[in-house]
Amino acid sequence: MSAAKRRTGTRSSASKTDVTVDVDGHRLKLTHLDKVLYPETGTTKAEVLQYYSDIAEYLLPHTRDRAATRKRWVNGVGTVEHPGQMFFQKNLDDSAPSWVKRRTIEHSDHDNEYPLVNDRATLTWLAQIAALELHVPQWRFGPRGGRQNPDRLVLDLDPGEGVGLAECVEVAKLVRTILQGMGLEPLPVTSGSKGIHLYAALDGSQTSDQVSAVAHELARALESDHPDLVVSDMKKTLRVGRVLLDWSQNNGSKTTVAPYSLRGRMQPTVAAPRTWRELTSPSLAQLDFTEVLARVKRRGDPLAALFDGTAEPDPQQEQQEPQEPQEPQAPQEPQRDRLHLYRSMRDGQKTPEPVPDDRPGPGAGNTFVIQKHDATRLHYDFRLEHDGVLVSWAIPKGPPADMKVNHLAVQTEDHPLEYASFAGTIPKGEYGGGVVEIWDEGTYDLEKWRDGKEIIATLHGTKKGGLGGDRKFVLIHTGSGGGSKAEQNWLIHRMELTYTPAQEEKHRGMPAQPDDEAPSINAARAGAAESAAPTTSIAPITPITPIAPITPMLATLGAAADLREHAEWAYEMKWDGIRAVAYLDGGPDGTSLKLLSRNGNDLTSQYPDLAEPLRASIGHHSTVLDGEIVAFDAQGRPSFSRLQQRMNLLDEADVKKAMRAVSVHYLVFDQLHLDGSSLLGKSYDDRRTSLEASVTPDARSRVQVPQVFDGDFESAFESSRKLGLEGVMAKKHDSTYGVGRRSRSWIKIKHHLAQEVVVGGWRPGNGRRADSIGSLLLGIPDGDGLRYVGRVGTGFSDADLRRLSTTVKKLGRTSSPFTDAPREVAADAHWIEPTLVGEVEFAEWTAADHLRQPSWRGWRADKSPADVVRES
């Protein structure tokens, strides 16, 4: 073996193929070297040992200080007809050499001692015991034995039945575009099995849970955008014909096969780091160990760039005391300069952009440039010279011209100063491919620069440029992402060139119109939703409430069986109304109020009778509340049919008339912001405590904070039944508020089956309804369009039918909006544009996946068709 010295000696009882070797100062006995571990190729144990010895210098950096789980095939991998037995091993054997470095992970009922594959000797010992596959987590142990935050993100692209590597490459390119927009550069690895792994270096500032959440959101976003290609759910039945984007291996307790590890397949394939150029080859295939060895000798490790983002050990993160002295670490890579990421994303031989080799100097210039960049999406690149580089943001809608409007600005990699004069065409297929024009340029006067937080500058643009002269802007970081590169979302706001105290109040509580499309994943959009607008005479102060609307957290429909540990849950009554988020800003001139529906529609003018009760309930606080607008019947039960009389009214006279007939109440169940502080990351219990302390029901109880039920689920569910309520909301005590996400931390359990539906047409009635609508044709959106689920003809009053006739006649169309409307239904159907959402009660789903015995409950003007999903 290379790097191993064979020792001679007596071996009276040993196999003729047994040898004793010295590997980097450690004595090892290697046995049964002629045993065939891969029968299909005849690969022996000796060849496996030789491979791991030769590949060690490339493999070890990827396994060092990580808890190694092993897959062992003691008697070989076998054949297709007779596969070998595999042993999955976490704990170290008692027979493990004493010099093997190890760390212990404590579990609730046991401890596991894992080896650290830090040196060639340990790798050789593992090969000797036929540990063919090595699996490691995305985090490392620190010098004192404590877990560090993950230093890499990994995504596993696993093809389902009917697809292969070509489809994985297609998904990999989609993932790469998103990650690059987040400031991360993914590196590909063909897994040695069927798919592709993508790795991206992290700076160690986020926990495994946080990284896993971002990866999950990315997977769901791609699944939403490409439902025929990508799936994020593990169920095998959903993976046929699609690529599973497995995000879960970022969980702190999960592992991924290590780069350069052999695989226990029929052939000795390897988890092989590749280049993006290789992925575009039509002959792309998994590589075996001989091919991998030949590659690294020619070109080194394509995955070595991963270590540029490795965080240094942080003793403050660690919980355990030192267990043993560490060997001297390998020399660290030179600290990368501010243009490292810029250079890594560009090839100077292929793009006309400046790609300097030298590091940026300190610099003290004050130039700016704004470039119009017609790439995949048209946007504007906003660049300020600072510390020898151009600090850069991508602004999808450009710098705001209106001082009442904020735009989203996504920070990108620093650019070289030479880029300030660049204009031209970046070739298609290269990063940022498209046309770049200089929109405006000049110098700027700096008023404030707080790294990662706030920048105020007056730009001296040109008269003929896009700015048209001097313009003052403030950039405010939204606070999302904990400062990591995963989310670099800012708001840019145009300010008065000179600010006076009188103008300070004018801008307090200023409504914002953030960009509705950001070059990032949904998690970035959620971060922008928690942002705030600048409002001050000299420099922006911390705003009191978020400027951009917060999309409410959604519950998952479930049953009692979903509540396995009842002590983990709090129970609220489920109120039958419409969801509304209330934004209240306290100020010297009174409290401003805005009510927004779940999908962001402004409801404030539709429910003016809630304004004063809401102001009275919060006193001098500024807050964002989540609740339900309800109307009660004579028995004091929520009545959705009564609430219908208040919904979707725009004319002031109609609103006032409806107010006299039906009064509404606002039932508050959550608090999202309070006096300038976000509560979104707080637990449900903490948010509930804050809510009860800061919101007091008004004198007429138009605003109420319903109590959490004091008891178990069965009692809560029975109480809701006796009160004539819709059901129960179960919420985990420790759950944070997931903006815009449907979560299983909130579970709604109903007494009856209900379903939101999209109306796509109607059929004429008979008898007294002969000249009117007999039934509405209902659908639910799916990946192919609007799927027909049945028709409803009961539950309407005569007044409902009259209003309905007027509404649907305005939406008529000639073709069916359904993908599968039955022939007998289509025979006399009148089709309409599928823009209206309603709700029905029903008995059950039929075998044909239609609603049985549906009854109309009413319109859901607070919902859009995109919100409708099958719930039961």
Backbone hydrogen bonds, N-H to C=O, Kabsch-Sander energy under -0.5 kcal/mol:
donor,donor_aa,acceptor,acceptor_aa,energy
4,A,1,M,-1.4
5,K,22,D,-2.0
6,R,4,A,-0.6
7,R,20,T,-2.8
14,A,11,R,-0.7
18,D,15,S,-1.7
19,V,30,L,-2.7
20,T,7,R,-0.7
21,V,28,L,-3.3
22,D,5,K,-1.6
23,V,21,V,-0.6
23,V,26,H,-3.0
24,D,3,A,-0.8
24,D,22,D,-0.7
26,H,23,V,-1.6
28,L,21,V,-2.8
30,L,19,V,-3.3
30,L,28,L,-0.6
31,T,29,K,-0.5
35,K,32,H,-1.8
37,L,35,K,-0.7
37,L,43,T,-2.1
38,Y,43,T,-1.9
41,T,38,Y,-1.0
42,G,38,Y,-1.6
43,T,38,Y,-1.3
45,K,35,K,-2.3
46,A,33,L,-2.2
48,V,44,T,-1.8
49,L,45,K,-2.7
50,Q,46,A,-2.4
51,Y,47,E,-2.5
52,Y,48,V,-2.5
53,S,49,L,-2.0
54,D,50,Q,-2.5
55,I,51,Y,-2.6
56,A,52,Y,-0.7
58,Y,55,I,-1.6
59,L,55,I,-2.3
60,L,56,A,-2.8
62,H,59,L,-1.8
63,T,59,L,-0.7
63,T,60,L,-1.2
64,R,60,L,-2.3
66,R,63,T,-2.0
68,A,115,P,-2.0
69,T,67,A,-0.6
69,T,135,H,-2.9
70,R,89,Q,-2.9
71,K,133,E,-2.1
72,R,70,R,-0.5
72,R,87,F,-3.0
73,W,130,A,-2.2
76,G,73,W,-1.7
77,V,37,L,-3.0
79,T,82,H,-1.7
84,G,77,V,-2.7
87,F,72,R,-2.8
89,Q,70,R,-3.0
89,Q,87,F,-0.6
92,L,113,E,-1.6
96,A,93,D,-1.5
100,V,97,P,-1.5
103,R,114,Y,-2.1
105,I,112,N,-2.9
106,E,104,T,-0.5
107,H,110,H,-2.8
112,N,105,I,-2.4
114,Y,103,R,-3.1
114,Y,112,N,-0.6
116,L,101,K,-2.4
117,V,66,R,-0.6
117,V,115,P,-0.6
118,N,116,L,-2.0
123,L,119,D,-1.9
124,T,120,R,-2.5
125,W,121,A,-2.4
126,L,122,T,-2.2
127,A,123,L,-1.9
128,Q,124,T,-2.2
129,I,125,W,-1.5
130,A,127,A,-1.7
131,A,126,L,-2.8
132,L,71,K,-0.6
132,L,130,A,-1.7
133,E,71,K,-1.7
135,H,69,T,-2.9
136,V,256,T,-2.5
141,F,65,D,-3.1
142,G,146,G,-2.9
145,G,142,G,-2.1
148,Q,140,R,-2.6
151,D,138,Q,-1.8
152,R,138,Q,-0.7
153,L,200,A,-2.9
155,L,198,L,-2.1
156,D,246,D,-2.1
157,L,155,L,-0.6
157,L,196,I,-3.4
158,D,156,D,-0.8
158,D,244,L,-2.6
160,G,242,R,-2.4
163,V,160,G,-1.9
168,C,164,G,-1.7
169,V,165,L,-2.6
170,E,166,A,-1.7
171,V,167,E,-2.2
172,A,168,C,-2.7
173,K,169,V,-2.2
174,L,170,E,-1.4
175,V,171,V,-2.6
176,R,172,A,-2.5
177,T,173,K,-1.9
178,I,174,L,-1.6
179,L,175,V,-2.8
180,Q,176,R,-2.7
181,G,177,T,-1.5
182,M,178,I,-0.8
182,M,179,L,-0.8
183,G,180,Q,-1.6
184,L,179,L,-2.9
187,L,199,Y,-2.9
189,V,197,H,-2.4
190,T,272,A,-2.2
191,S,195,G,-2.0
196,I,157,L,-1.9
197,H,189,V,-3.5
198,L,155,L,-2.5
199,Y,187,L,-2.6
200,A,153,L,-2.0
202,L,151,D,-2.4
211,V,207,T,-2.5
212,S,208,S,-2.8
213,A,209,D,-2.1
214,V,210,Q,-2.0
215,A,211,V,-2.6
216,H,212,S,-2.6
217,E,213,A,-2.3
218,L,214,V,-2.4
219,A,215,A,-2.4
220,R,216,H,-2.5
221,A,217,E,-2.4
222,L,218,L,-2.4
223,E,219,A,-2.3
224,S,220,R,-2.3
225,D,221,A,-2.1
226,H,222,L,-2.5
229,L,226,H,-1.7
230,V,226,H,-2.8
231,V,243,V,-2.2
238,L,235,K,-1.3
239,R,236,K,-1.2
241,G,161,E,-3.0
242,R,239,R,-2.2
243,V,229,L,-3.0
244,L,158,D,-2.9
244,L,242,R,-0.5
245,L,231,V,-2.7
245,L,243,V,-0.5
246,D,156,D,-2.9
246,D,244,L,-1.1
247,W,245,L,-0.9
250,N,247,W,-1.4
251,N,248,S,-2.2
254,K,251,N,-1.9
256,T,136,V,-2.7
258,A,134,L,-3.3
260,Y,271,A,-3.6
261,S,258,A,-2.2
262,L,132,L,-0.7
263,R,269,T,-2.0
265,R,263,R,-1.2
265,R,267,Q,-0.5
269,T,267,Q,-2.7
270,V,287,L,-2.4
271,A,261,S,-2.3
272,A,190,T,-2.1
272,A,270,V,-1.3
274,R,188,P,-2.6
279,L,275,T,-1.4
280,T,276,W,-0.8
280,T,277,R,-0.9
281,S,278,E,-1.8
284,L,281,S,-1.5
287,L,270,V,-0.5
289,F,268,P,-1.8
292,V,288,D,-2.1
293,L,289,F,-2.1
294,A,290,T,-1.9
295,R,291,E,-2.0
296,V,292,V,-2.4
297,K,293,L,-1.5
298,R,294,A,-1.1
298,R,295,R,-0.6
299,R,295,R,-2.9
300,G,296,V,-1.8
304,A,301,D,-1.8
306,L,303,L,-1.9
307,F,304,A,-1.8
308,D,305,A,-1.4
309,G,306,L,-1.3
310,T,307,F,-1.3
317,Q,314,D,-2.2
318,E,314,D,-0.6
318,E,315,P,-0.8
340,H,337,D,-1.8
343,R,339,L,-2.7
344,S,340,H,-2.4
345,M,341,L,-1.0
345,M,342,Y,-0.7
346,R,343,R,-1.6
348,G,346,R,-0.6
350,K,347,D,-2.3
351,T,347,D,-1.7
368,F,442,G,-2.5
369,V,383,R,-1.9
370,I,440,D,-3.0
371,Q,381,D,-2.4
372,K,437,E,-2.4
373,H,371,Q,-0.6
373,H,379,H,-2.9
374,D,372,K,-0.6
374,D,435,V,-2.7
375,A,373,H,-1.4
375,A,377,R,-0.9
379,H,373,H,-1.9
380,Y,395,I,-1.9
381,D,371,Q,-3.1
382,F,380,Y,-0.6
382,F,393,W,-2.8
383,R,369,V,-2.4
383,R,381,D,-0.6
384,L,391,V,-2.4
385,E,367,T,-2.7
386,H,389,V,-3.0
389,V,386,H,-1.4
390,L,415,H,-3.5
391,V,384,L,-2.7
391,V,389,V,-0.8
393,W,382,F,-1.9
394,A,410,V,-2.8
395,I,380,Y,-3.3
395,I,393,W,-0.5
398,G,395,I,-1.3
405,V,402,D,-1.4
407,H,492,I,-2.1
409,A,490,W,-2.7
410,V,394,A,-2.8
411,Q,409,A,-0.6
411,Q,488,Q,-2.9
412,T,392,S,-2.0
415,H,390,L,-2.4
419,Y,416,P,-1.8
420,A,417,L,-1.9
421,S,418,E,-1.3
422,F,419,Y,-1.7
424,G,436,V,-1.6
426,I,424,G,-0.5
426,I,434,G,-3.1
430,E,427,P,-1.8
433,G,430,E,-2.0
434,G,426,I,-1.5
435,V,374,D,-1.3
436,V,424,G,-3.2
437,E,372,K,-2.6
439,W,370,I,-2.6
439,W,437,E,-0.7
440,D,370,I,-1.7
442,G,368,F,-2.0
443,T,460,H,-0.7
444,Y,366,N,-2.3
445,D,458,T,-2.6
446,L,444,Y,-0.5
447,E,456,I,-2.7
448,K,456,I,-1.7
450,R,454,E,-3.5
451,D,449,W,-0.6
453,K,450,R,-2.7
454,E,450,R,-1.9
455,I,475,L,-2.1
456,I,448,K,-2.6
457,A,473,F,-2.3
458,T,445,D,-2.6
459,L,457,A,-0.6
459,L,471,R,-3.4
460,H,443,T,-3.0
461,G,459,L,-1.2
461,G,469,G,-1.5
465,G,462,T,-0.9
466,G,439,W,-2.3
468,G,462,T,-0.8
471,R,459,L,-2.4
472,K,495,M,-0.6
473,F,457,A,-2.7
474,V,493,H,-2.3
475,L,455,I,-2.9
476,I,491,L,-2.6
477,H,453,K,-2.7
478,T,489,N,-2.5
482,G,479,G,-0.7
483,G,480,S,-0.6
484,S,481,G,-2.3
487,E,484,S,-1.0
490,W,409,A,-2.9
491,L,476,I,-2.7
492,I,407,H,-2.7
493,H,474,V,-2.5
494,R,405,V,-0.5
495,M,472,K,-2.8
503,Q,500,T,-0.5
504,E,500,T,-1.1
505,E,501,P,-1.0
506,K,502,A,-1.0
507,H,503,Q,-1.6
508,R,504,E,-0.7
508,R,505,E,-0.5
510,M,507,H,-1.7
512,A,547,I,-0.5
520,S,518,A,-2.4
524,A,521,I,-1.5
525,R,521,I,-1.3
526,A,522,N,-2.6
527,G,523,A,-1.9
528,A,524,A,-2.1
529,A,525,R,-1.6
530,E,526,A,-0.7
530,E,527,G,-1.0
531,S,528,A,-1.7
535,T,541,I,-0.6
547,I,531,S,-1.4
551,T,549,P,-0.6
554,L,741,R,-2.9
556,T,743,S,-0.7
556,T,746,W,-2.4
558,G,748,K,-2.5
562,D,559,A,-2.0
563,L,560,A,-1.9
564,R,562,D,-1.2
566,H,564,R,-0.8
568,E,565,E,-2.1
569,W,566,H,-1.5
570,A,731,K,-3.2
571,Y,709,F,-0.5
572,E,729,M,-2.9
574,K,727,G,-2.3
575,W,573,M,-0.6
577,G,575,W,-1.5
578,I,629,I,-2.0
580,A,627,G,-2.4
581,V,596,L,-2.8
582,A,580,A,-0.5
582,A,625,L,-2.5
583,Y,594,K,-3.2
584,L,582,A,-0.6
584,L,623,T,-2.9
585,D,592,S,-2.0
586,G,584,L,-0.6
587,G,590,G,-0.6
590,G,587,G,-1.8
592,S,585,D,-2.1
592,S,590,G,-0.5
594,K,583,Y,-1.7
596,L,581,V,-2.4
597,S,601,N,-2.9
598,R,579,R,-0.6
599,N,862,D,-0.7
600,G,597,S,-1.9
603,L,595,L,-3.1
603,L,601,N,-0.6
604,T,595,L,-0.9
606,Q,603,L,-1.0
607,Y,603,L,-1.2
607,Y,604,T,-0.7
610,L,607,Y,-1.8
611,A,608,P,-1.2
612,E,608,P,-0.5
614,L,610,L,-2.2
615,R,611,A,-2.4
616,A,612,E,-2.7
617,S,613,P,-1.6
618,I,614,L,-0.9
618,I,615,R,-0.6
619,G,615,R,-0.8
621,H,618,I,-2.1
623,T,584,L,-2.3
624,V,673,H,-1.7
625,L,582,A,-2.6
626,D,670,D,-2.6
627,G,580,A,-2.0
628,E,667,L,-2.2
629,I,578,I,-3.0
630,V,628,E,-0.6
630,V,665,H,-2.4
633,D,637,R,-2.5
636,G,633,D,-2.0
639,S,631,A,-3.6
640,F,638,P,-0.5
643,L,639,S,-1.9
644,Q,640,F,-1.4
645,Q,641,S,-0.5
645,Q,642,R,-1.3
646,R,643,L,-2.0
647,M,643,L,-0.8
647,M,644,Q,-0.6
649,L,646,R,-0.6
650,L,648,N,-0.5
655,V,651,D,-2.3
656,K,652,E,-2.4
657,K,653,A,-2.3
658,A,654,D,-2.4
659,M,655,V,-2.2
660,R,656,K,-1.5
661,A,657,K,-1.1
662,V,658,A,-3.0
665,H,630,V,-2.6
666,Y,702,R,-3.2
667,L,628,E,-2.8
667,L,665,H,-0.6
668,V,666,Y,-0.7
668,V,704,Q,-3.2
669,F,626,D,-2.3
670,D,626,D,-1.6
672,L,624,V,-2.7
673,H,624,V,-1.1
674,L,677,S,-2.3
675,D,622,S,-3.6
676,G,544,I,-1.6
677,S,674,L,-1.9
679,L,672,L,-3.3
680,L,672,L,-0.6
682,K,679,L,-1.7
684,Y,735,S,-0.7
685,D,733,H,-2.0
687,R,683,S,-2.6
688,R,684,Y,-2.6
689,T,685,D,-2.3
690,S,686,D,-2.1
691,L,687,R,-2.5
692,E,688,R,-2.5
693,A,689,T,-1.6
694,S,690,S,-1.8
695,V,691,L,-1.9
696,T,617,S,-2.9
696,T,694,S,-0.5
698,D,703,V,-0.6
701,S,698,D,-1.7
704,Q,666,Y,-2.3
704,Q,702,R,-0.5
709,F,571,Y,-3.2
711,G,709,F,-1.2
716,A,712,D,-2.2
717,F,713,F,-3.3
718,E,714,E,-2.1
719,S,715,S,-2.3
720,S,716,A,-2.3
721,R,717,F,-1.6
722,K,718,E,-2.3
723,L,719,S,-2.1
724,G,721,R,-1.4
725,L,720,S,-2.9
726,E,574,K,-1.1
727,G,574,K,-0.6
728,V,749,I,-2.6
729,M,572,E,-3.1
730,A,728,V,-0.6
730,A,747,I,-3.2
731,K,570,A,-2.7
731,K,729,M,-0.5
732,K,745,S,-2.4
733,H,568,E,-2.6
735,S,732,K,-1.5
737,Y,680,L,-2.5
738,G,736,T,-0.8
739,V,737,Y,-1.1
740,G,551,T,-2.0
741,R,738,G,-1.9
743,S,554,L,-2.6
743,S,741,R,-0.7
746,W,743,S,-0.7
747,I,730,A,-2.9
748,K,556,T,-2.1
749,I,728,V,-2.8
751,H,726,E,-2.3
752,H,726,E,-0.5
753,L,842,F,-0.5
755,Q,840,V,-2.4
757,V,838,G,-2.6
758,V,779,G,-2.9
759,V,836,L,-2.3
760,G,758,V,-0.5
760,G,777,L,-2.4
761,G,777,L,-0.8
762,W,830,H,-2.2
763,R,775,S,-2.3
765,G,769,R,-1.0
765,G,772,S,-1.8
769,R,766,N,-2.3
770,A,767,G,-1.9
772,S,769,R,-2.3
774,G,763,R,-2.8
775,S,763,R,-1.6
776,L,792,V,-2.6
777,L,761,G,-2.7
778,L,790,G,-3.1
779,G,758,V,-2.0
780,I,787,R,-2.2
782,D,785,G,-3.2
785,G,782,D,-1.1
786,L,817,P,-0.7
787,R,780,I,-2.3
787,R,785,G,-0.7
789,V,778,L,-2.3
790,G,778,L,-0.9
792,V,776,L,-2.0
801,L,797,S,-2.1
802,R,798,D,-2.1
803,R,799,A,-2.3
804,L,800,D,-2.6
805,S,801,L,-2.3
806,T,802,R,-1.5
807,T,803,R,-2.0
808,V,804,L,-2.7
809,K,805,S,-1.5
810,K,806,T,-0.7
810,K,807,T,-0.8
811,L,808,V,-1.4
812,G,809,K,-0.7
813,R,831,W,-1.9
819,T,786,L,-2.5
825,V,822,P,-0.5
826,A,822,P,-2.3
827,A,823,R,-1.2
828,D,825,V,-0.6
829,A,826,A,-0.8
830,H,762,W,-2.9
831,W,813,R,-0.5
831,W,829,A,-0.5
832,I,760,G,-1.9
833,E,811,L,-2.5
835,T,833,E,-2.3
836,L,759,V,-0.6
838,G,757,V,-2.5
839,E,858,G,-2.1
840,V,755,Q,-2.3
841,E,855,S,-2.6
842,F,753,L,-1.6
843,A,852,R,-2.8
844,E,852,R,-0.7
846,T,850,H,-2.9
849,D,846,T,-1.9
851,L,789,V,-3.1
852,R,844,E,-2.6
853,Q,851,L,-0.5
855,S,841,E,-2.9
856,W,794,T,-2.9
857,R,839,E,-2.8
858,G,839,E,-1.3
860,R,837,V,-3.1
861,A,859,W,-0.5
863,K,860,R,-1.8
867,D,864,S,-2.1
868,V,865,P,-1.4
